[in-house]
Amino acid sequence: MVTISASVHLLKGHEHRLLKGHRWVFSNEIAGGLKGLTPGWVRVVSAKGSLLGTGYLNPHTLIAVRLVCRPGEAPTPDFFRRRLAEAAARRQEMYPGAEALRLVYGEADGLPGLILDRYGDVLVYQITTLGMSLIEDHLRELLIDIFKPQALIYRNDTKARGIENLPLEKGVAYGCIPEPFRVRMHELVFELDPLEGQKTGFFLDQRDNREALRRWVRGKTVLDLYCYDGAWSLTAASAGAAETIGVDSSASAVARAERNARHNNLAQCRFIEDDVVGFLKGLDKRTFDVVVLDPPAFAKTRSATEQAVKGYIDANRRALLALSPGGILVSCSCSYHMSEEDLRAAILKAAQASGKSLRLLESRGQALDHPALLAMPETRYLKCLILQAV
């Protein structure tokens, strides 16, 4: 399946992070530099000559090597088949019988650069790195053979591919997408657009957090900001919320959210196409018992973090002004470069600016099917804080 073309040797002392389970080798950790090396699969060797594993090299990026195989393993077709099958089996244990799942989450499943989601009989994959793109055709064959999907879709349109000098593209690699395309998640049915929707068509990483919302919404009014296709709103309504209002600037997302509400007979859901900040400015003195703030990533790079913090402070301040006394704020951040401590600090400043004090009820992260490696904090990105105004 692959040919191992060379070995790279680490500088003295730079093996410790890898021995703990981290899977990245940075360009400044390689002895002799990267001059003369070409993209491909390589062995990674410590300064003392110990084999640390096998991975793929991109000599033109800061993350020069991503380890895939441990010592004693080889990147054969059987190896990748086993990794894919094992990842899928773990998800079955997490969510028995679920129609919608993240089957592969990159480094956390030993397949860096590969994301794989399942929506019923449809598979959607995303490749973010040069190394995985080199074996994309083989991976497609394995995915079709192992999972036998009705359709296999590729969403190689994430901006992260630009760092690896990969083109942005998407399409149907195999089969055809059912029309209309709907899947069940927990008690609800959702209409998805796996080819044109955000990410791979749905925000699977918030599934457990949306379920946690149920305990806080019975009989309450709920404001769902950046609602996308209405998943937070529908979950709240199905848990007994008296009224939900979802706001998003995307006309297609709002239209899909409205259809999702009809599919689930949730008449108490209402959706508004509007800029979130503009909507909040126009609320006047209307308040809600629960406000969900789940914005897109404000900090997509480390250099953008300072400006992003200001954005989180302002967004949370406006959300808190729309919150009733004693109400619940669900505040999220999917920015890896925004740590939970940074988010807490931003919310605290927002609370001070809005004249409210907050009690932390729950501190949550991404769903179980997006596991994080303990040795790789980079694999944990989603923060979800559930707070109460006091």
N, C-alpha and C positions, 0 to 999 in steps of 0.2 A: 504493500500500500504506500509506503514511503521508503526513501533511501536516506540513511544517515550519512551526511556528507563530510562532517568534520567534528572536531572536539574543541570546546572553548574551556580555557582554564581561568579560574577565579584568582583574584588577588588574595594575598594572605589575610585570613580573618573574615572574609566575606561569605563563608559557607554557613555561618551560625544561623542566620535567619532561615536559610533553606532547610537546615537540619531540624528546625522547629516546625516546619510544615508550610512555610511560605513558598509560593510557586513562581516568583518573578526574579529574574536576574537583570539588573540595570546595567546600562552601557558602561558606566564608570567603575564597574566591579570586575571587568574582564581584563586579565593580564594581556598586555600588548595591544589593547584596543581592538577595534573592529575592522581596521583597514585590510582589504583583501578578502574579507568574508562575504559570502553571498547568502541570500535568504534560503532557508531550508532547515532540515532537521539535524540537530547536533547533540553530542554528548556534553554534559556539563561536569567538569572535573575540578576538585578543590586544589588549592596550592600544594597540598601534600600528595596529590595524585589519586585521591579517592573519588570514585564515580558517584555523583550525586543524583544522576537521573538523565533522562533524555527529553528534549523539548524542541521547539522550533524557534529559529533565529530570524529576527528582522534587524539588520545592522543599521537601519535608518531611523529607529525609534528609541526613546529613552528606555522603555522596557524592551531590552534586547532579546531576552530569551524567556519563554513561558514554558515551565516544566510540565510535561504530560506524564511521562513514565517514571516510575521509581527504578532504582537499581535492580536489575534482574528481570525487568519488563521490557518488551519491545513493541513499537507502534505497528503491529500487524493488524489485518482485518479482524481477526478473532479478538484482539485486545479492544478495539473500538466497539465491536459488537457487544462484548461483555460489559464495557463501561455504560453503554446506552441502556442495556437491559437492566443492569443493576440500579441505575438512576431511576428508571421507570418503576421498578419494584419498590424502591423506597417511597415513592410518591403514593403508590397503592396502599402502603401501610399508613401513610399520613392521612389520606383522604379516601377511604375505601369506597369504590363505586362512583367516584366523582367524574363528571363529564369534562370539566375544565381544570387543567393542571399545568404548571410549569414542570416539564419532565427533566430538563437539563438546565442547570444554572452555572455555566462556565466553570471556573476554578473550583467551586464548591463540589462539583461532581467529577472533577478530574479531567474536564474537557474545556480548557481555557479558550475563550473566543467563540464558544458555541452556546446559543440560547435555543431551547426547543420547548414550545408550548403545544398542548393538545386541547382542542375544542371539539368534543364529540369525536367524529370520524375524520376531522381535519387537523393536520399538523402544520404548524408554522415555525420555521426556523430562521435564525438570524446569526450571521457570521460577522464578527467584529475585528478579526485579526488576519494578517497575511498568512500565518501558518495554517490556520484552519481553511482558509480559502484555497490553499494548494491542494487540499484533499476533498474539496466540496463535492465533486462528482461521485467519489466513493461514499461519502457520507449520505448523499441522496439515495444511493442504491441500498445502503444499510437501513435507512429510515423506512423506505418502502417495504423492504423485505421483513423487517422486524415488526413494524406496527401495522402494515397493510392499510394505510389511510385511504379515504375516499379522495382526498386532495392533499397535496404537499405544496405549501406556499413558502416562498423565500422573501423575507423582509430585510434585505441587505441595504437598508436606506438610513441607518443611524449615522449621525455625524461623526461618531467615534471612528468610523472607517476611514475618514479623511486623514487621521493621524497615521494610519498604516498605508496611505496612498492607494486606497481601494476605491473603486467606483461605487456610486450609490445606485441601487437597482432593486426592483421588486417584481414579483410575478408569480405565476402558477407553474411549478416545475412538473407537476403530475396531477392527473385527474381534473375534477372541476368542483367549484364551490357550490354547495346547495343554495337554492333560492326559495324562500327566505332562509337565512342562516341564523339559527337560534340554538342556544345551549342553556342547560339548567345549572345553576350554582346555588347550593343550599336549597332554599324554598322558592327561588325566583327563576324566571326564564328571561334571558337577555338576547336581544338581537345584536349581532356583531358584524363588524366589517373588517375581517382579518387582512385584507389587502390594502385598504385605504385608511383604516382607523389608526389611532395613536398606538405606539409600541407594536405589539403583534395583534391588536384588535381589542384588548381589554386590559384593565389594571388588576392583574391577578395578585400582585404583591400586597394589596390592601384587603384581601378576602377575610382574613381573621380579624382585622381591626374593624371592618364593617359589622361582623358578627358581634364583636364586643360592644358596639354602639347600641345594640338591642336593649340592653339593661337600663339605658338612660332615657329612653324616648317615649314610653307609653303615655298617651294622652297629651303629649307635648307638641309645640310648634317648632319646626326644624328649618334652618336656613343652610343650604348646601352650596358652598361657594366653589367655583371651578368644578362644576358637577359632572362635566363630560357627558357620559351616556346615562347618568342618573343612578348609579349603583348605590351610593350612600343614601339618596332620597328614598329609593325603593326599599332598601333594607329597613330604614326607619319606619316607613309607612306600613310595611308588612309586620313590624313589631308593635304596631298600635299607635304610631304618632297621629295626632289629630290633623296636622297640616304640614306639608313639606313644600318648600320653594327652592328649586335648583336654578343656579345662574351660571351661564357659560357664554363665551363670546363666539363659539363655533355654532353656526346655524345647523350643520349636519349632525353635530353631537346632540343638540337640543331636540331636533326632530326625532332622532333615534331614542332619546330619553322619553319623549312623549309616547312613542310607540311601545317602549318597554313598559311604561305605566299602564297602557291599555291592555297589553298582553297579560299583565298580572292583576287586572281589575283593581287598580289602586287609584281611585278617583281623587283621593286627597293630595295627590302629587301634582304640582304645577311647575312648569319650567319656563325660564325667561332667557331670551338671547340678549345679552348685554355685557359690556365691560364690567368686571366685578367691582372695581374701584368706583366707577361711575354709578353703578347700582347702589352701592353703599352710601355714597354721597346723597343720593336722592331718597333715602329711606325716611328722612326726617326723624321722628321719634319712635318709629315702629321698632319693636324689639322681639326677640325670639327666645324660647326656652333652651334651645340647643343650636349652636352654630358649628358647622363643619368647615374647616379651612384646609383644603387639600390642593395647593397650587402646583403648577409645574416647577421644575428645578430652577431656582433663581441663581444658583451658583454652579455652573457647568464646568468651570475651571477654577483652580486655586486662586488665580489672579482676580477672579470676579467675586471672591468671597466677601470682601469689605462692602462692596456695593450691594451684594445680595442680603447681607445682614440688615441694611437699611430697609430693603424691600420687605423682609420678614417682620421687622418692627412695625412698619406702616400697615401691612396687611393685617397683622394681629391686633393692632390698635383699633383699626376700623371694625374688625370682627367683634371685638369686645364692646365697642360702642353699640353694636346691634344686639348685645346679649342682655337678657333680663337679669335682675338681681337673683342670685342663687343658681343661675343657669350654667349649662355645660358647654365648654369650648373644646372641640376636637381639633388640634392644630398639628399639621403634618409638614414634613420636609423630606423630599426625595433627593436632595443634594448631598452627595457623598462628602463634599468639601465643607459642608455645614454639619459639625458634630452635634450630638445631643446637648452637650454643654452650651454650645453656641446658640442652639435653638432655645434652650431654657432662658439664657441670658436675654435673647431678643424678646421673648414673650414677657419676661419680667419688666423690661423697659416699656413694652407696649402696655402692660397692666398699669404701670405707674402713670403713663401718659393719659390713660383712659380713666384714671381714678378708681380702678378696681384692684382688689387683692384676689389671689388665686390659690386654690388648694389642688395639689397634684393627686389625682385619683388613680391613674394608670400610666405607665410608661411602656410603650409597645414598639415593635419593629416590623420587619417584613414577614410575610406569611411563611409557614413551615416549608412550603415547596420552593422557597428562596433561601436555603440555609446558608449561614455564614461560616467560613473557616475560622476557628479560634486564632490561628496564626496569621490570618490575613484580614485585618480590619477593613481593607478595601472592599471586601465582599459584603459588608454590612453598610447599607446606605439609607434605608428608610427609617424615619423617626415618626412616631405618632404619640402625642401627649394628650391625655384626656384630663381636663382641668375643670374645676368648679369655682365660680365667682363667689366670694365670701365677703 
